[in-house]
Amino acid sequence: MPVDYNRKPIVDGRIKRLIDRYRIIMATDRTVANICRQKHISRKTYYRRIDNYAQDGVLGLLDKQRNSSQKEILQGEIRSIVHSDPKLGCRKISDRLKQSGIKRSHTAIYNILSQEGLSTPEERIRYCHMRDRESEMYQ
């Protein structure tokens, strides 16, 4: 069977990102500002990738995956904060989480609240009333 040399090799998207990230941190002919501007990344991301590479090698350039148990713990913490004060917004919930040692942006908090159907104060208050009623039924 003849080999088609014009055919592009199939490369997984993660490997492409890994190679691209490696090339970015190894680029020495351009300034950090130019690299960040060209690749549409922040300087913070650039330096974080360099630190990850220094610490873990090439594997440090891969995206970190959060496991589902971490997400469940975070959702539980958010629910308990909402139950204690349903009128708190995303920023204040984020601040409370930081006091507990959990750092998440207010946008991440909003996304979780939206997934739970608790994005507005009215929905959070209704959730608290329903939860209180359920706990009274089981006592």
MARSE-173189 format. One record per atom (N, C-alpha, C, CB): atom name; residue in three letters; x, y, z. Coordinates in Angstrom, 2 decimals, always signed. Atoms other than C-alpha are relative to their C-alpha. Last residue first. Glycine has a CB too. Layout:
- CA|ALA|X|Y|Z
...
//
This chain:
- N|GLN|-0.26|-0.04|-1.44
- CA|GLN|-37.22|+15.36|+62.77
- C|GLN|-1.15|-0.56|+0.79
- CB|GLN|+0.29|+1.40|+0.46
- N|TYR|-0.74|+1.18|-0.41
- CA|TYR|-37.36|+14.31|+59.11
- C|TYR|+0.31|-0.01|+1.50
- CB|TYR|+1.29|-0.09|-0.80
- N|MET|+0.78|+1.20|+0.27
- CA|MET|-40.13|+16.74|+58.17
- C|MET|+0.70|-1.23|+0.54
- CB|MET|-0.25|-0.16|-1.49
- N|GLU|+1.07|+0.09|-1.02
- CA|GLU|-38.33|+19.64|+59.86
- C|GLU|-0.81|-1.27|-0.18
- CB|GLU|-0.94|+1.22|-0.08
- N|SER|-0.64|+0.43|-1.24
- CA|SER|-35.20|+18.99|+57.72
- C|SER|-1.03|-0.11|+1.13
- CB|SER|+1.12|+0.97|+0.39
- N|GLU|-0.38|+1.41|+0.10
- CA|GLU|-37.29|+19.10|+54.56
- C|GLU|+0.63|-0.50|+1.29
- CB|GLU|+0.97|-0.20|-1.17
- N|ARG|+1.21|+0.80|-0.09
- CA|ARG|-38.91|+22.36|+55.59
- C|ARG|+0.31|-1.49|-0.06
- CB|ARG|-0.97|+0.37|-1.12
- N|ASP|+0.46|-0.04|-1.38
- CA|ASP|-35.52|+23.94|+56.27
- C|ASP|-1.25|-0.86|+0.19
- CB|ASP|-0.29|+1.44|+0.43
- N|ARG|-0.92|+0.85|-0.77
- CA|ARG|-34.23|+22.79|+52.88
- C|ARG|-0.41|-0.04|+1.47
- CB|ARG|+1.46|+0.51|-0.14
- N|MET|+0.30|+1.40|+0.34
- CA|MET|-37.26|+24.23|+51.12
- C|MET|+0.86|-0.94|+0.83
- CB|MET|+0.21|-0.25|-1.50
- N|HIS|+1.30|+0.33|-0.59
- CA|HIS|-36.84|+27.55|+52.94
- C|HIS|-0.37|-1.46|-0.28
- CB|HIS|-1.09|+0.94|-0.56
- N|CYS|-0.17|+0.11|-1.45
- CA|CYS|-33.12|+27.64|+52.11
- C|CYS|-1.30|-0.37|+0.68
- CB|CYS|+0.53|+1.31|+0.58
- N|TYR|-0.75|+1.22|-0.27
- CA|TYR|-33.73|+26.91|+48.42
- C|TYR|+0.13|-0.21|+1.51
- CB|TYR|+1.39|+0.05|-0.67
- N|ARG|+0.96|+1.09|+0.20
- CA|ARG|-36.39|+29.66|+48.25
- C|ARG|+0.66|-1.35|+0.31
- CB|ARG|-0.55|+0.02|-1.45
- N|ILE|+0.92|-0.06|-1.15
- CA|ILE|-33.86|+32.11|+49.73
- C|ILE|-1.02|-1.13|-0.09
- CB|ILE|-0.73|+1.37|+0.06
- N|ARG|-0.74|+0.50|-1.17
- CA|ARG|-31.24|+31.00|+47.17
- C|ARG|-0.89|+0.01|+1.24
- CB|ARG|+1.27|+0.85|+0.24
- N|GLU|-0.13|+1.45|+0.13
- CA|GLU|-33.71|+31.37|+44.29
- C|GLU|+0.72|-0.59|+1.21
- CB|GLU|+0.76|-0.36|-1.30
- N|GLU|+1.33|+0.59|-0.20
- CA|GLU|-34.65|+34.87|+45.46
- C|GLU|+0.05|-1.52|-0.08
- CB|GLU|-0.98|+0.53|-1.04
- N|PRO|+0.30|+0.08|-1.44
- CA|PRO|-30.99|+35.83|+45.81
- C|PRO|-1.35|-0.64|+0.30
- CB|PRO|+0.05|+1.39|+0.61
- N|THR|+0.56|-1.25|-0.53
- CA|THR|-30.40|+34.93|+42.15
- C|THR|-0.26|-0.14|+1.50
- CB|THR|-1.32|+0.38|-0.74
- N|SER|-0.76|-1.17|+0.42
- CA|SER|-28.01|+32.32|+40.71
- C|SER|-0.57|+1.32|+0.53
- CB|SER|+0.05|+0.05|-1.50
- N|LEU|-0.01|-0.92|-1.14
- CA|LEU|-29.29|+29.35|+42.70
- C|LEU|+0.69|+1.33|-0.34
- CB|LEU|+0.71|-0.65|+1.18
- N|GLY|+1.26|-0.74|+0.06
- CA|GLY|-30.32|+26.89|+39.99
- C|GLY|-0.12|+1.01|+1.12
- CB|GLY|-1.17|-0.96|+0.05
- N|GLU|+0.86|+0.47|-1.07
- CA|GLU|-27.51|+24.48|+40.96
- C|GLU|-1.37|+0.67|-0.03
- CB|GLU|+0.66|+0.24|+1.35
- N|GLN|+0.23|+1.43|+0.24
- CA|GLN|-25.74|+24.99|+37.64
- C|GLN|-0.95|-0.58|+1.04
- CB|GLN|+1.34|-0.76|+0.03
- N|SER|+0.90|+0.13|+1.16
- CA|SER|-26.20|+28.74|+38.09
- C|SER|-0.33|-1.45|-0.30
- CB|SER|+0.62|+0.66|-1.24
- N|LEU|+1.35|-0.37|-0.45
- CA|LEU|-24.69|+28.62|+41.59
- C|LEU|-1.00|-0.13|-1.14
- CB|LEU|-0.01|+1.44|+0.55
- N|ILE|+0.50|+1.10|-0.83
- CA|ILE|-21.69|+26.73|+40.20
- C|ILE|-1.41|+0.29|+0.48
- CB|ILE|+0.94|-0.25|+1.20
- N|ASN|+0.26|+1.15|+0.88
- CA|ASN|-21.19|+29.26|+37.41
- C|ASN|-0.56|-1.18|+0.79
- CB|ASN|+1.27|-0.42|-0.74
- N|TYR|+1.23|-0.26|+0.74
- CA|TYR|-21.56|+32.16|+39.85
- C|TYR|-0.36|-1.19|-0.89
- CB|TYR|+0.14|+1.28|-0.86
- N|ILE|+1.11|+0.17|-0.95
- CA|ILE|-18.92|+30.67|+42.14
- C|ILE|-1.33|+0.20|-0.72
- CB|ILE|+0.14|+1.01|+1.18
- N|ALA|+0.13|+1.44|-0.21
- CA|ALA|-16.53|+30.29|+39.19
- C|ALA|-1.16|-0.29|+0.96
- CB|ALA|+1.32|-0.59|+0.56
- N|THR|+0.59|+0.55|+1.22
- CA|THR|-17.17|+33.92|+38.26
- C|THR|-0.20|-1.51|+0.13
- CB|THR|+0.88|+0.32|-1.21
- N|HIS|+1.45|-0.19|-0.11
- CA|HIS|-16.56|+35.01|+41.87
- C|HIS|-0.70|-0.53|-1.25
- CB|HIS|-0.33|+1.50|+0.20
- N|SER|+0.45|-1.32|+0.44
- CA|SER|-13.13|+33.45|+41.57
- C|SER|-1.51|+0.12|+0.15
- CB|SER|+0.43|+0.26|-1.46
- N|ARG|+0.73|+0.07|+1.27
- CA|ARG|-12.17|+30.41|+43.62
- C|ARG|-0.49|+1.40|-0.34
- CB|ARG|-1.20|-1.01|+0.07
- N|LYS|-0.09|-1.17|+0.88
- CA|LYS|-9.64|+30.09|+46.43
- C|LYS|-0.71|-0.29|-1.31
- CB|LYS|+1.46|+0.39|-0.25
- N|ILE|+0.36|+0.41|+1.35
- CA|ILE|-10.57|+27.67|+49.21
- C|ILE|-0.01|+1.24|-0.88
- CB|ILE|-1.39|-0.73|-0.03
- N|GLY|-1.15|+0.53|+0.70
- CA|GLY|-8.73|+28.26|+52.50
- C|GLY|-0.28|-0.48|-1.41
- CB|GLY|+0.58|-1.10|+0.78
- N|SER|-0.10|+1.44|-0.27
- CA|SER|-11.81|+28.63|+54.67
- C|SER|+1.19|-0.64|-0.70
- CB|SER|-1.28|-0.70|-0.42
- N|GLN|-0.24|+0.10|-1.44
- CA|GLN|-11.40|+32.43|+54.74
- C|GLN|+0.15|-1.47|+0.41
- CB|GLN|-1.14|+0.66|+0.79
- N|LYS|-1.41|-0.32|-0.20
- CA|LYS|-11.07|+32.22|+50.95
- C|LYS|+0.36|-0.08|+1.47
- CB|LYS|+0.33|+1.39|-0.54
- N|LEU|-0.76|+1.19|+0.36
- CA|LEU|-14.46|+30.48|+50.85
- C|LEU|+1.49|+0.22|+0.22
- CB|LEU|-0.27|-0.40|-1.46
- N|ARG|+0.18|+0.98|-1.09
- CA|ARG|-16.00|+33.38|+52.73
- C|ARG|+0.78|-1.27|-0.27
- CB|ARG|-1.49|-0.32|+0.18
- N|ASP|-0.78|-0.47|-1.15
- CA|ASP|-14.51|+35.83|+50.21
- C|ASP|-0.11|-0.97|+1.18
- CB|ASP|-0.47|+1.41|+0.44
- N|SER|-1.41|+0.24|+0.31
- CA|SER|-15.88|+33.79|+47.29
- C|SER|+0.90|+0.43|+1.16
- CB|SER|+0.40|+0.73|-1.29
- N|ILE|-0.16|+1.46|-0.17
- CA|ILE|-19.33|+33.81|+48.93
- C|ILE|+1.45|-0.37|-0.28
- CB|ILE|-0.98|-0.78|-0.96
- N|LYS|-0.08|+0.24|-1.44
- CA|LYS|-18.96|+37.59|+49.25
- C|LYS|+0.12|-1.50|+0.31
- CB|LYS|-1.24|+0.58|+0.71
- N|ARG|-1.27|-0.52|-0.52
- CA|ARG|-18.08|+37.91|+45.57
- C|ARG|+0.14|-0.28|+1.50
- CB|ARG|+0.10|+1.52|-0.27
- N|CYS|-1.13|+0.85|+0.40
- CA|CYS|-20.89|+35.60|+44.44
- C|CYS|+1.32|+0.48|+0.59
- CB|CYS|+0.11|-0.05|-1.51
- N|GLY|-0.28|+0.12|+1.42
- CA|GLY|-23.62|+37.43|+46.32
- C|GLY|+1.25|-0.84|-0.24
- CB|GLY|+0.17|+1.37|-0.63
- N|LEU|-1.37|-0.28|+0.43
- CA|LEU|-24.81|+36.86|+49.87
- C|LEU|+0.14|-0.20|-1.51
- CB|LEU|+1.00|-0.89|+0.75
- N|LYS|-0.06|-1.28|+0.72
- CA|LYS|-28.57|+37.02|+50.39
- C|LYS|+1.40|+0.36|-0.47
- CB|LYS|-0.53|+1.10|+0.87
- N|PRO|+0.36|+0.12|+1.41
- CA|PRO|-28.85|+33.31|+51.23
- C|PRO|+0.09|+1.30|-0.79
- CB|PRO|-1.39|-0.52|-0.11
- N|ASP|+0.40|-1.36|+0.38
- CA|ASP|-26.89|+33.64|+54.49
- C|ASP|-0.33|+0.03|-1.49
- CB|ASP|+1.12|+1.03|+0.34
- N|SER|-0.21|-0.87|-1.15
- CA|SER|-26.27|+30.39|+56.42
- C|SER|-0.41|+1.44|-0.31
- CB|SER|+1.47|-0.04|+0.45
- N|HIS|+1.01|+0.31|-1.02
- CA|HIS|-27.87|+28.26|+53.71
- C|HIS|+0.16|+0.91|+1.21
- CB|HIS|+0.11|-1.46|+0.42
- N|VAL|+1.30|-0.51|+0.47
- CA|VAL|-25.84|+29.97|+50.99
- C|VAL|-1.06|-0.24|+1.07
- CB|VAL|-0.41|-0.67|-1.33
- N|ILE|-0.07|-1.46|-0.12
- CA|ILE|-22.63|+29.33|+52.97
- C|ILE|-1.32|+0.62|-0.42
- CB|ILE|+1.16|+0.57|-0.86
- N|SER|+0.06|-0.33|-1.44
- CA|SER|-23.61|+25.67|+53.43
- C|SER|+0.09|+1.51|+0.22
- CB|SER|+1.12|-0.73|+0.76
- N|ARG|+1.37|+0.19|-0.51
- CA|ARG|-24.45|+25.34|+49.73
- C|ARG|-0.11|+0.36|+1.47
- CB|ARG|-0.44|-1.45|-0.20
- N|ILE|+0.83|-1.10|+0.51
- CA|ILE|-21.11|+26.88|+48.72
- C|ILE|-1.42|-0.13|+0.52
- CB|ILE|+0.00|+0.04|-1.54
- N|GLU|-0.39|-1.22|-0.73
- CA|GLU|-19.20|+24.48|+50.96
- C|GLU|-0.86|+1.18|-0.44
- CB|GLU|+1.50|+0.31|-0.24
- N|GLY|+0.51|+0.11|-1.36
- CA|GLY|-21.14|+21.53|+49.54
- C|GLY|+0.33|+1.22|+0.84
- CB|GLY|+0.56|-1.23|+0.67
- N|GLN|+1.44|-0.21|+0.06
- CA|GLN|-20.47|+22.66|+45.97
- C|GLN|-0.62|-0.08|+1.40
- CB|GLN|-0.65|-1.03|-0.93
- N|LEU|+0.23|-1.42|+0.24
- CA|LEU|-16.76|+22.97|+46.76
- C|LEU|-1.50|+0.31|-0.05
- CB|LEU|+0.67|+0.43|-1.32
- N|ILE|-0.34|-0.69|-1.25
- CA|ILE|-16.66|+19.48|+48.27
- C|ILE|-0.28|+1.49|-0.14
- CB|ILE|+1.48|-0.25|+0.38
- N|GLU|+1.08|+0.29|-0.95
- CA|GLU|-18.51|+18.08|+45.24
- C|GLU|+0.26|+0.70|+1.34
- CB|GLU|-0.14|-1.51|+0.21
- N|LYS|+1.17|-0.79|+0.41
- CA|LYS|-16.07|+19.81|+42.88
- C|LYS|-1.15|-0.21|+0.97
- CB|LYS|-0.43|-0.38|-1.43
- N|GLN|-0.29|-1.39|-0.32
- CA|GLN|-13.09|+18.40|+44.77
- C|GLN|-1.19|+0.89|-0.34
- CB|GLN|+1.25|+0.48|-0.75
- N|SER|+0.16|-0.14|-1.44
- CA|SER|-14.69|+14.94|+44.64
- C|SER|+0.32|+1.42|+0.45
- CB|SER|+0.90|-1.00|+0.74
- N|SER|+1.39|-0.27|-0.36
- CA|SER|-15.19|+15.30|+40.88
- C|SER|-0.18|+0.15|+1.50
- CB|SER|-0.89|-1.10|-0.51
- N|ASN|+0.82|+1.20|-0.05
- CA|ASN|-11.49|+15.62|+40.13
- C|ASN|-1.38|+0.33|+0.57
- CB|ASN|+0.68|-1.09|+0.85
- N|ARG|+0.54|+0.13|-1.35
- CA|ARG|-9.92|+18.82|+38.98
- C|ARG|-0.86|-1.25|+0.03
- CB|ARG|-0.81|+1.27|+0.43
- N|GLN|+1.39|+0.41|-0.08
- CA|GLN|-7.88|+18.39|+35.85
- C|GLN|-0.41|-0.09|+1.46
- CB|GLN|-0.23|-1.35|-0.72
- N|LYS|+0.31|+0.73|-1.23
- CA|LYS|-4.66|+20.33|+35.41
- C|LYS|-1.49|-0.31|+0.01
- CB|LYS|+0.41|+0.84|+1.27
- N|ASP|+1.07|-0.58|-0.81
- CA|ASP|-3.92|+21.27|+31.82
- C|ASP|-0.24|-0.86|+1.22
- CB|ASP|-1.30|+0.15|-0.81
- N|LEU|+1.34|+0.52|+0.25
- CA|LEU|-0.59|+19.92|+30.59
- C|LEU|-1.02|+0.71|+0.89
- CB|LEU|-0.06|-1.51|+0.23
- N|LEU|+0.66|-0.86|+0.98
- CA|LEU|+2.50|+22.14|+30.79
- C|LEU|-1.40|-0.49|-0.36
- CB|LEU|+0.84|+0.09|-1.25
- N|GLY|+0.52|-1.18|-0.67
- CA|GLY|+3.71|+20.53|+34.01
- C|GLY|-0.73|+0.94|-0.94
- CB|GLY|+1.10|+0.74|+0.68
- N|LEU|+1.32|+0.34|-0.53
- CA|LEU|+4.06|+17.25|+32.11
- C|LEU|-0.64|+1.18|+0.74
- CB|LEU|+0.09|-1.20|+0.93
- N|VAL|+0.98|-0.15|+1.06
- CA|VAL|+6.92|+18.82|+30.13
- C|VAL|-1.42|-0.30|+0.52
- CB|VAL|+0.34|-0.92|-1.17
- N|GLY|-0.45|+0.32|+1.35
- CA|GLY|+8.99|+19.22|+33.29
- C|GLY|-1.13|+0.20|-1.00
- CB|GLY|+0.51|-1.43|-0.06
- N|ASP|+0.44|+1.32|+0.44
- CA|ASP|+7.25|+19.13|+36.65
- C|ASP|+0.48|-0.40|-1.39
- CB|ASP|-1.48|-0.05|+0.01
- N|GLN|+0.32|+0.93|-1.08
- CA|GLN|+8.73|+22.02|+38.67
- C|GLN|-0.25|-1.42|-0.50
- CB|GLN|-1.22|+0.50|+0.76
- N|ALA|-1.18|+0.15|-0.85
- CA|ALA|+10.50|+24.08|+36.02
- C|ALA|-0.23|-1.05|+1.08
- CB|ALA|+0.37|+1.33|+0.64
- N|TYR|-1.01|+0.73|+0.76
- CA|TYR|+7.67|+23.47|+33.57
- C|TYR|+1.24|-0.26|+0.84
- CB|TYR|+0.37|+0.76|-1.28
- N|ASN|+0.47|+1.39|+0.09
- CA|ASN|+5.06|+24.51|+36.14
- C|ASN|+1.01|-0.86|-0.74
- CB|ASN|-1.36|-0.06|-0.70
- N|ASP|-0.16|+0.61|-1.32
- CA|ASP|+7.07|+27.66|+36.90
- C|ASP|-0.42|-1.47|-0.02
- CB|ASP|-0.82|+0.76|+1.05
- N|ILE|-1.44|+0.17|-0.20
- CA|ILE|+7.35|+28.50|+33.19
- C|ILE|+0.26|-0.67|+1.35
- CB|ILE|+0.74|+1.36|-0.08
- N|ARG|-0.42|+1.13|+0.84
- CA|ARG|+3.63|+27.88|+32.75
- C|ARG|+1.50|-0.26|+0.15
- CB|ARG|-0.34|+0.26|-1.47
- N|ARG|+0.49|+1.21|-0.66
- CA|ARG|+2.85|+30.15|+35.70
- C|ARG|+0.43|-1.24|-0.79
- CB|ARG|-1.55|+0.03|+0.15
- N|TYR|-0.93|+0.33|-1.08
- CA|TYR|+5.09|+32.82|+34.15
- C|TYR|-0.44|-1.23|+0.78
- CB|TYR|+0.13|+1.18|+0.95
- N|TYR|-1.33|+0.30|+0.55
- CA|TYR|+3.14|+32.81|+30.89
- C|TYR|+0.96|-0.44|+1.10
- CB|TYR|+0.58|+1.24|-0.73
- N|THR|+0.07|+1.35|+0.58
- CA|THR|-0.23|+32.62|+32.64
- C|THR|+1.36|-0.42|-0.53
- CB|THR|-1.05|-0.05|-1.11
- N|LYS|+0.14|+0.91|-1.14
- CA|LYS|+0.66|+35.67|+34.77
- C|LYS|-0.04|-1.45|-0.50
- CB|LYS|-1.27|+0.33|+0.81
- N|ARG|-1.36|+0.22|-0.50
- CA|ARG|+1.88|+37.49|+31.66
- C|ARG|-0.03|-0.99|+1.16
- CB|ARG|+0.64|+1.35|+0.44
- N|SER|-0.47|-1.02|-0.93
- CA|SER|-1.58|+37.01|+30.20
- C|SER|+1.43|-0.32|+0.42
- CB|SER|-0.93|+0.08|+1.24
- N|ILE|-0.03|+0.48|-1.38
- CA|ILE|-2.22|+34.93|+27.11
- C|ILE|+0.50|+1.13|+0.89
- CB|ILE|+0.90|-1.28|+0.15
- N|HIS|+1.22|-0.39|-0.72
- CA|HIS|-3.30|+35.95|+23.62
- C|HIS|-0.07|-0.63|+1.39
- CB|HIS|-1.23|-0.38|-0.80
- N|LYS|+0.71|+1.23|-0.37
- CA|LYS|-0.50|+34.03|+21.86
- C|LYS|-1.28|+0.26|+0.78
- CB|LYS|+0.90|-0.89|+0.81
- N|GLN|+0.19|+0.85|+1.18
- CA|GLN|+0.86|+37.07|+19.99
- C|GLN|-0.85|-1.23|+0.33
- CB|GLN|+1.35|-0.45|-0.55
- N|ARG|+0.90|-0.68|+0.93
- CA|ARG|+0.38|+39.48|+22.89
- C|ARG|-0.33|-0.91|-1.18
- CB|ARG|+0.61|+1.33|-0.49
- N|CYS|+1.33|+0.00|-0.61
- CA|CYS|+1.92|+37.09|+25.41
- C|CYS|-1.03|+0.63|-0.94
- CB|CYS|+0.02|+0.74|+1.35
- N|ILE|+0.50|+1.38|-0.02
- CA|ILE|+4.93|+36.45|+23.17
- C|ILE|-1.43|-0.04|+0.52
- CB|ILE|+0.92|-0.90|+0.88
- N|ASN|+0.33|+0.39|+1.38
- CA|ASN|+5.41|+40.14|+22.47
- C|ASN|-0.57|-1.41|-0.06
- CB|ASN|+1.23|+0.09|-0.89
- N|ALA|+1.18|-0.76|+0.43
- CA|ALA|+5.22|+41.09|+26.17
- C|ALA|-0.44|-0.40|-1.41
- CB|ALA|+0.29|+1.50|+0.05
- N|VAL|+1.18|+0.62|-0.64
- CA|VAL|+7.61|+38.30|+27.14
- C|VAL|-1.26|+0.71|-0.47
- CB|VAL|+0.10|+0.06|+1.54
- N|THR|+0.25|-0.42|-1.37
- CA|THR|+10.15|+39.64|+24.67
- C|THR|-1.24|-0.70|+0.52
- CB|THR|-0.16|+1.54|+0.09
- N|ARG|+0.99|-1.06|-0.12
- CA|ARG|+11.18|+37.69|+21.61
- C|ARG|-0.18|+0.37|+1.47
- CB|ARG|-1.35|-0.43|-0.62
- N|ASP|-0.29|-1.06|+0.96
- CA|ASP|+14.18|+35.58|+20.56
- C|ASP|-0.98|+1.18|+0.09
- CB|ASP|-0.03|-0.56|-1.39
- N|THR|-0.93|-0.95|-0.62
- CA|THR|+14.13|+33.39|+23.65
- C|THR|+0.28|+1.18|-0.91
- CB|THR|+1.30|-0.69|+0.36
- N|ALA|-0.30|-1.11|+0.91
- CA|ALA|+11.14|+31.20|+22.85
- C|ALA|+0.88|+1.02|+0.72
- CB|ALA|-1.31|+0.69|-0.52
- N|MET|-1.37|+0.12|+0.48
- CA|MET|+11.39|+28.11|+25.06
- C|MET|+0.40|+1.14|-0.93
- CB|MET|+0.17|-1.33|-0.70
- N|ILE|-0.94|-0.25|-1.12
- CA|ILE|+8.32|+29.02|+27.11
- C|ILE|+1.45|-0.12|-0.44
- CB|ILE|-0.28|-0.97|+1.14
- N|ILE|+0.15|-1.34|-0.59
- CA|ILE|+6.21|+29.51|+24.00
- C|ILE|+1.04|+0.22|+1.08
- CB|ILE|-1.42|+0.18|+0.57
- N|ARG|-0.64|-0.97|+0.88
- CA|ARG|+7.53|+26.44|+22.18
- C|ARG|-0.06|+1.41|+0.58
- CB|ARG|-0.65|-0.02|-1.39
- N|TYR|-1.44|+0.23|-0.10
- CA|TYR|+6.61|+24.26|+25.14
- C|TYR|+0.76|+1.01|-0.86
- CB|TYR|+0.35|-1.44|-0.43
- N|ARG|-0.44|-0.56|-1.27
- CA|ARG|+3.15|+25.78|+25.27
- C|ARG|+1.50|-0.16|+0.20
- CB|ARG|-0.75|-0.66|+1.16
- N|ASP|+0.08|-1.47|+0.10
- CA|ASP|+2.62|+25.07|+21.59
- C|ASP|+0.50|+0.66|+1.28
- CB|ASP|-1.45|+0.44|-0.30
- N|ILE|-1.10|-0.42|+0.87
- CA|ILE|+3.85|+21.49|+21.98
- C|ILE|+0.02|+1.52|-0.11
- CB|ILE|-0.13|-0.63|-1.40
- N|LEU|-1.25|+0.25|-0.71
- CA|LEU|+1.52|+20.91|+24.93
- C|LEU|+1.20|+0.49|-0.80
- CB|LEU|+0.14|-1.49|+0.31
- N|ARG|-0.12|-1.05|-1.03
- CA|ARG|-1.40|+22.53|+23.15
- C|ARG|+1.31|-0.13|+0.76
- CB|ARG|-1.18|-0.05|+0.99
- N|LYS|-0.24|-1.26|+0.70
- CA|LYS|-0.83|+20.28|+20.12
- C|LYS|+0.19|+1.14|+1.00
- CB|LYS|-1.16|+0.32|-0.97
- N|ILE|-1.40|+0.04|+0.39
- CA|ILE|-0.53|+17.26|+22.42
- C|ILE|+0.37|+1.28|-0.75
- CB|ILE|+0.30|-1.25|-0.88
- N|ARG|-0.81|-0.22|-1.20
- CA|ARG|-3.82|+18.12|+24.06
- C|ARG|+1.49|+0.03|-0.34
- CB|ARG|-0.27|-1.08|+1.03
- N|GLY|+0.02|-1.42|-0.35
- CA|GLY|-5.50|+18.50|+20.67
- C|GLY|+0.84|+0.31|+1.23
- CB|GLY|-1.41|+0.44|+0.24
- N|ASP|+0.99|-0.34|-1.01
- CA|ASP|-4.47|+14.96|+19.68
- C|ASP|+0.11|+1.48|+0.36
- CB|ASP|+0.18|-0.89|+1.25
- N|VAL|-0.59|-0.29|-1.30
- CA|VAL|-2.34|+14.76|+16.57
- C|VAL|-1.11|+0.45|+0.93
- CB|VAL|+1.13|+1.09|-0.11
- N|ILE|+1.05|-0.30|-0.96
- CA|ILE|-3.40|+13.10|+13.34
- C|ILE|+0.65|+0.18|+1.36
- CB|ILE|-1.09|-1.13|+0.04
- N|PRO|+0.18|+0.97|-1.08
- CA|PRO|-0.55|+13.32|+10.89
- C|PRO|-1.11|+0.45|+0.95
- CB|PRO|+1.31|-0.20|+0.77
- N|LYS|-0.49|-0.51|-1.28
- CA|LYS|-1.11|+15.47|+7.82
- C|LYS|-0.21|-1.05|+1.08
- CB|LYS|-0.70|+1.33|+0.37
- N|ARG|+0.99|+0.09|-1.07
- CA|ARG|-1.48|+13.62|+4.54
- C|ARG|+0.62|+0.48|+1.31
- CB|ARG|-0.52|-1.46|+0.14
- N|ASN|+0.67|-1.30|-0.10
- CA|ASN|+0.87|+14.83|+1.84
- C|ASN|-1.01|+0.03|+1.14
- CB|ASN|-0.70|+0.34|-1.31
- N|TYR|-0.85|-0.90|-0.75
- CA|TYR|+3.19|+11.83|+2.34
- C|TYR|-0.62|+1.39|+0.16
- CB|TYR|+1.34|+0.12|-0.68
- N|ASP|+0.35|-1.35|+0.42
- CA|ASP|+0.51|+9.35|+1.29
- C|ASP|+0.78|+0.99|+0.86
- CB|ASP|-1.55|+0.25|+0.11
- N|VAL|+0.12|-0.94|-1.10
- CA|VAL|+2.14|+5.96|+1.70
- C|VAL|-0.29|+1.38|-0.55
- CB|VAL|+1.30|+0.02|+0.86
- N|PRO|-0.85|-1.20|+0.06
- CA|PRO|+1.52|+3.37|-0.99
- C|PRO|-0.30|+0.95|+1.16
- CB|PRO|-0.22|+0.73|-1.34
- N|MET|+0.85|-1.17|+0.00
- CA|MET|+0.00|+0.00|+0.00
- C|MET|+0.90|+1.25|+0.00
- CB|MET|-0.97|-0.01|+1.23
//
